[in-house]
């Protein structure tokens, strides 16, 4: 969501739990933060266990930032 400077990452449990890759994620988040982006990460198991909880977190971000992208989520991957 470039127009809102918001990045939502979905991290695989296997790949992103490796120390080498954790460092890459931290570096990426640092660069994006320096460029003015807010980065939010969800783990694979969080998405698998409760996609609705992840969606609710994104909607909460929406409310805090006053950004209107809930319709994009509702009509997107998860649908209604």
C-alpha positions in Angstrom: 0.0 0.0 0.0 2.5 2.5 -1.2 0.2 5.5 -1.2 -0.2 5.0 2.6 3.5 4.0 3.3 2.3 0.7 4.8 3.9 -2.7 4.2 2.3 -6.0 5.4 4.6 -9.0 5.4 3.5 -12.6 5.6 6.5 -14.6 7.0 6.8 -18.3 6.5 7.5 -20.1 9.8 10.4 -22.2 8.4 12.3 -19.7 6.3 11.9 -16.6 8.5 12.8 -18.4 11.7 16.4 -19.0 10.5 18.9 -16.7 12.1 20.3 -15.6 8.7 16.9 -14.6 7.4 15.9 -12.9 10.7 18.8 -10.5 10.0 17.6 -9.9 6.5 14.1 -9.1 7.7 15.4 -6.7 10.3 17.6 -5.0 7.7 14.6 -4.7 5.3 12.4 -3.3 8.0 15.1 -0.8 8.9 15.4 0.4 5.4 11.6 0.6 4.9 11.3 2.5 8.2 14.0 4.9 7.1 12.0 5.5 3.9 8.9 6.3 6.0 7.1 3.0 5.7 5.3 1.3 8.6 6.0 -2.5 8.5 3.7 -5.1 10.0 4.5 -8.8 9.9 2.4 -11.8 10.4 3.8 -15.3 10.9 2.5 -18.2 8.7 1.1 -20.0 11.8 -0.8 -16.8 12.8 -2.4 -16.6 9.4 -3.2 -20.3 9.3 -4.6 -20.4 12.9 -6.7 -17.2 12.6 -6.9 -15.3 9.4 -9.7 -13.2 10.9 -7.4 -12.1 13.7 -4.9 -11.0 11.2 -7.5 -9.1 9.2 -8.8 -7.5 12.4 -5.2 -6.3 13.2 -5.0 -4.8 9.7 -8.4 -3.1 10.2 -7.1 -1.8 13.6 -4.1 -0.3 11.8 -6.6 1.2 9.4 -8.5 2.8 12.3 -5.3 4.1 13.8 -4.0 5.6 10.6 -7.4 6.7 9.3 -6.8 4.9 6.1 -9.7 3.5 4.1 -8.5 0.1 2.9 -10.9 -2.3 4.7 -12.9 -2.7 1.4 -9.7 -3.9 -0.3 -9.3 -6.6 2.4 -12.9 -7.7 2.4 -13.0 -8.0 -1.3 -9.5 -9.4 -1.7 -7.9 -12.7 -0.8 -10.3 -13.6 2.0 -13.5 -12.2 0.4 -16.9 -12.1 2.1 
